[in-house]
């Protein structure tokens, strides 16, 4: 009897060791599959092949002794056991990220700070000022990521994010930076050839639109009072820089931040009687309150988006033409002449 008890205890201990030996890579794979609901999509995010990812999930299920997903042609669905463990694995991930954040903190001002921002403000507003920032803080490397896809600060995709939607994660500190006002523009060349568009004759003109995760065609249609954009879109691109370039080169009418005219972009404001706005939100993990270099970058970001200094970020709408005298100093220091829409090579 005693031998049987010892043998049972040994088997139990061996089983526990197997479970504890489950690879963190396998658990991360489990989370990715749960988030993206397919092996192919999760594999793309993780930089793996679908076959490798499936092997990881098979190995995890073998070690913990249960199935974590129901698999069918429509994709992956969490099993009852998978749903029961997802919260614990997400908590493990959160603690792992916090561990790396604490390791990256330093009372020293030297090191890298990763900043994620939407493409337009990143390239046309932050980057020119970042050059001056580096002249003062030469030991801080700012790794600037400009993309429409929103970075998840909580999951270490960036240290600091400037984004169009405020995150709700309680571990993050979130502050409103300012407001982007979006207005319709054409080039002077387009105005001379086709006239200035109005809502009544909008279907006689060509549009340049940005298509990105946070911008869809239906938003443009609603602003213009149309049921669809079929037949009037000339160029569609995921790049805000591409939209600016195409409009400046006379490709059609498009929507851009009002500040671009004040900074010297060669554009003509189109007074359709409608405009749009999007708030800019600053987000960073609360752990970075104790990192000197992160505090320096955060304070600098707040300063360069201060609506009191830069009227283009005020909550109230200011017509693009009226912004020009209000932002003369910004244009003189950080204007866009020679920076945007250079003429193509002959």
Buried (B, 14 or more C-beta within 10 A) or exposed (E): EEEEEEEEEEEEEEEEEEEEEBEEEBBBBBBBBBEBBBBEBBBBEBEBEBEEBBBBBEBBBEBBEBBBBEBEEEBBEBBEBBEEBBEEBBEBBBEBBBEEBEEBBEEEBEBEBBBBBBBBBBBBBBBBBBEEBEEEBEEBBBEBBBBBBBBBBBBBBBBBBBBBEBBEEEBBBBEBBBBBBBBBBBBEBBBEEBEBBEBEEBEEBBBBBBBBEBBEBEEBBEBBEBEEBEEBBBBBBBBBBBBBBBBBBBBBBBBBBBBBBBBBBBBBBBBBEBBBBBBBBBBBBEBBEEBBBBBBBBEBBEEBBEBEEBBBBBEEBBBBEBBBEBBEEBBEEBBBEEBBBEEEEE
